[in-house]
Amino acid sequence: MTRPSPKAVLALSALACLLVQAPWTAIDAARLGLDPLIAGLDLALAVAGPALLLLAIHRPGPVVAALSAFALADVLLTPVSGPPYVALLVGIGVAVRYGALVWTAVSVGLAWLTAIVVGTIEGLAWHPFRVAVATAALAAAVAVGWLVRVRLGRAELLRAEVLRRRAVAERGERRRIARGLQDSLAQVLAQVHVQASVGVQLMERDPERGRAALERVRDLAAAALEEVRSVVGVLAEDDAPRTPAKAELDQLPRLVAGARTHGLDARLDDRLHGAPARAAQFAAYRIAEEALENVVRHAEASVVEVVVVRDGDALVLTVDDDGQGIHDDAEVGGGVLSMRERATLIGGGLDVGESELGGTRVAARLPWAAIA
């Protein structure tokens, strides 16, 4: 439900003041048989106050000062039995709400003091109870205006904090997307370089394998182009999918097939029934891509096996090879750090160790229902 605007609330308040003051004033003037000049002045004051309230948001200080003067005139010049000048109470609340505290204190204080002094001098019947009620009403109007000001101020601070956090989250998301795109393109370009080199070398000796290598270059370029387009879509549209469409588990066969073009016996064992969250798919795909790239470039392996399986609430990905393995004194490279960061980013983990095939095993355990 949409909340009414401040102007609409003020307009309704002004209308309520008019309905309270004007009819009561007219009826009271007729009942008492007032002089037409006094009756006209009384009715004019009853109408002028609510009308002036419509300007209170834009000019709260001058409006509350004018309303104080109108209320003072109403008290001193019109019958005691007339209606209370409720427009002043609304004007005080609005003025305090919008920060016109000095205007309110000075104008209302002077009007109250003048009414007491002049009324006493002229012999007006100031009953102590009436003075106490009027003073309490003025104080209550100030209190209500102050409470509204404090509440709305806190709401504004909360709204600003929410916007700040959203901006920080958006910047973090953009950095994450940029980092992912950079890593992806670096991997693709490295593979393109390797495949193109292999294709050039094999075109004369083994045209069939050379053609396969060049087809692999074409596929890699197409995948990279698709991912760039998807990431640009994410940055351009808030409702765009957060995960590039090509970086999912159904693309693992293509990824494994690409490893075969290097002469590897590459195998894929997909034991999944159902699909995990897209964030988990994206991370698993990129980890598999990085692991296969490491096997091709560094492992000197002949066999590589990729396995994906669900284990409870986790997606488990393993990449095993029969290459030279990891030496005890080997330093952790940037590829391993990148894979570990991808797993950690969605609440998973990654281990690198010895494989039963004799080489290296990369094992990633990712939350099945991960949220990016």
N, C-alpha and C positions, 0 to 999 in steps of 0.2 A: 504494500500500500504506500502510495506516494504521500509524503508529508507536505502540508500546505506551505507556501512560501511565506517569508516574514511580512511581505507587503499584504498578502491576503489575510494573515492573522491580524495585522494592524487595522486593515479596513473593516474587518468584522468587529474588532474592539471599538473602533470609532462609531460604527453603527449601533452597537449596544449602548454606548454612552449617550448617543443622540436619543435613542428610544427611552432611556431612563430620564434624561434631563428635560427634553423639550415637552413631552406631554404633561409631565408632572408640573412643570413651570406654568404651562398654559392653564391647566386646571386650577392651580393654586391662585394664579392671578385673577381668574374669573370668580373663584370662591370668595376671595378677600375684597374684590371690587377695587383693585389697585388703579392708581392714576395711569392713563394710557401710556404716558412717557415712561414711567417706571416699569410697567408691564412689558412695553416694547424693549426696553433695555435688558430686562430680565430674560426675555425670550432670545434676544440677540446673543447674549452671553452663553445661553444654553446651547445654541446652535454653533457659535463660533468655535468653542472649544473642541468638539468632535471633528469639525471640519479641519481645524489646524493640525489635529493628530495625523492626518494623512501625509504631512511633511516631516514627521518626527524621525523617520529613518535617515533621511538625507540631512536634516538640520536639527539634531536632537537638542543641542544647547539652546539656541534661540527659541525653539518651540516650547521647551519646558519653562523658559523665562516668561514667554507670552502667556502660557497657561497659568502660571503663578499669578500674573497680573490680573487675568480674567477671574481667577478664583477669588482673589482679594476684593475685586470690584463686586463680585457676586455676594460675598459675605457682608460687605459694608453698605451696599446700596439696595439690596433686595431683602424681602422678608426672611426672617429666621426660619420660618416653617417650610421654605423652599427645599428642593432636592439637593443632595450633596453633589459637589462638583467633581464627579467621578472621572472626568476627562483628565484632570490634573494627576490623579493616581496612575492612570495609564501612561500619561506623558512622563512621569517620574520613572516608572519602570523601564520604559523604552530608552530614556536618556541615560540611565545607569547602565543598561545593557550595552549601549553603544559608546560608553566611555566618557560621557559628558558629566563627569562627577563634580567638577568645580561649578559648572553652570547650575547643576541641580542643588548643590549645597547652598550656594549664594542666593539664588532666586527664591527657592522654597523657604530658606531660613529668613530672608528679609520679609517675604510675604506673611509668614506666620507671625513674626515679631510685630510687624505693622498692624496686622489684624488685632492682636492682643492689645497693643498700646492705643491705637485709634479707637477701637471698639470700647475700650474702658473709658476713654476721654468722652466719647459721645454718649456714654451711658447705655450701650447695648447690653442685653441680658446674657452675659457669658456664664453659663452654668459650668462648674468644674468638670462635670461628667462629659459635657459636650466637648470641652477643650481636650480632655484626656482621650476621648474617642478619635477626634480629629488628628491629634498628635500620633496616636498609635497607627492610624490608617496611613499617614504619611511615612512613618517608619517602616510599616509593612510593605509599602510600595517600593521603598528603597531596597529592602531585603530581598524581595522577589526579583527585582531587576538585577541585583548583584548575584543571586544564585543562578539565574539564567546565564548571566555573563560568564561565571566560573564554569558552569557545565558545558556551555558551547565552546569556551576556550579549551577545556580539556579534550572535547571531541575533535577540535581542530588540530590540537597537538597529536592526538592519536592518529588522525587521518594523515597528517604530515609524516608521522613515523611509518605508517603502513606504506605510503608512497615511496619513502626513502628505502625501506627494505625491499620493496618490489623493484626499484631501480637497481639496487645492489644485486638482487637475484638475477635480473635480466642481464646485467653486465657479466656476472659469473657464467650465465648460460651462454652468452655470446663468446666469451673466452673459451669455454669448453668446446663449443661447436668449432671455433677457429682452430683450436689445438687438434681436435679430431680430424678436421679437414686437412690440416697440415700433415699429420701423421699418415693419413690415408693416401694423400697425393704423393708423399715421399716414397711410400711402399710401392705404389703403382708405377711411379717413374723408374724406380730401381728395377722392378720386374720388367718393365718395357725395355729398359737398357739391356738387361740380361737376355731377354727373349730375342730382341733385335740382333744382338751380337751372335747368338746361337744360330738364328736364321740365316744371317750372312755367311757364316762359316759352313753351314750344312747345305746351302742351296745347290752346290755343285756335287758334293759327295753323296748326299742323301736328300734329294728334293722333297720327298714326302715328309720327313721330319722338319725340314726347313720351312715347308708350307705350314705345318702345324704350329711352328714357333711364331710365324708371322700372323696366323689366325689368332694365336694367343695375345699378341700385341694388339690386334684389333679389338678383341674382347675386353682387354684391360683398359684401353682408351675409352671404349663405350661405357664401361662401368664407372670410370672416373668422371666422365662427362655427366652421367646420370646423377652421381653423388653431388657434384658441384651444383647442378640444377636444383636438387632436393634441398641442399643446405641454403641456397639463395632463397628458395621458397620459404624455408623456416624463418629466415631473417626478415623476410618481407611481409609475412602474414602470421598473425598471432595464432590463428587456428590451424596452421599447417602442421602436418605430422612431424614429430620431433625426431624421428629416426629415418635416415635415408632409406628409400625403399629397397635398394639393391644390397644393403648390408644386413641380410637376414640369413637364417639357417637354411632356407631352401636354396641358397646360393652356394652352399658348401660343396655340392658335386662339381660345380664349375671351378671352384677354388682348387679342389683336389685334382681335377683333370688338368689344370694348369701346371701342377707339379709334375705330372707325368711327361710333359713335354721336355723336361730336363733329364729324362732317362730314369726317373725314379719309379719304383713300384709303389705307387700311392694308392692307399685303400681308405674307404670311408665306411664306418660301421654306425649307421644311424638307428638307434634303439628308442627313439622318442615316439610317444603316442600323444599327440596334441602339441600345441605350440606354447612356449613360455612367453612372458611379456616381451615387448619389442626392445626394451632397454637391455634385457638379458640376451636377446638374439643379437643385437648390435655388438655388445661387448664380446660375446662368444665368437662371432664372425671375425671381428678385428683381431682377437687373440689368436684364432686359428690362422688367419692370414699372416700375422707376424711370425708365428711359430713355423709355418711352412716356408716362409721366406728365409728364416734362419737356417732351416735344414738345407735348403737349396744352396745357399751361399757359403755356409760354414761347416756343416756337419760331415761332408764327404760320405753321405749315406747312400744306400741302394734301396732301402725300404722305409716307408713312412706310413704310419697308420693313425687315422683320426677317428675318435669314438665320441659320440654324444649320447648321453643317457640321463634320465631323470632319477634322482635319488632323494625321495621324500619331497621336501620343498625346495630342492636345489637342482639346478642344471649343471651337470658335470661334463666338462670337455677335456679330453686328453689327446695329446699329440705325441706319439712315440716314434723314434727312428733307431736305426742300427748303426749310426755313425760313430764318430770318434769320442762322443760323450763330452762330459765336462770335467776338466782337470781341477784338482783341489785348489790350485793356486790361480785359477782363472777369475778374472774380474767380471762382475755383473755388468753386462752391456746395456746400452740405451734401449734395445729392443725388449729385453726382459723387464726393465723398469717401466716401459710404456705399457706392456701387457699387465703388469702388476697394478699399475695405476688405473687401468680400465676396469679391472676386477674390483679394486677397492672403492672406486667411485660409486658403484651401485651396491656396496655392502657385501661383496664377495671376497675371495682370496685366490692366490695363485702360488703354486710351488713348482720349482724346477729341480729335477733330480735324475737319478739313473733309471733307465728304462729296462724292462725285461728283454727287449730286443737287443740290448747291448749298448745302446747309445744314450740319448737324452729323452726324458719325459717332461712335458709341460702339462700340468694338471690345474685346471681352473674350476672353482666351485662358485657358482653364481646363484643368487636368489631367483627362484622361478618367477616370482611376481614382482621383480624389481621395478622400481620407478626411477626414471632418469632425473 
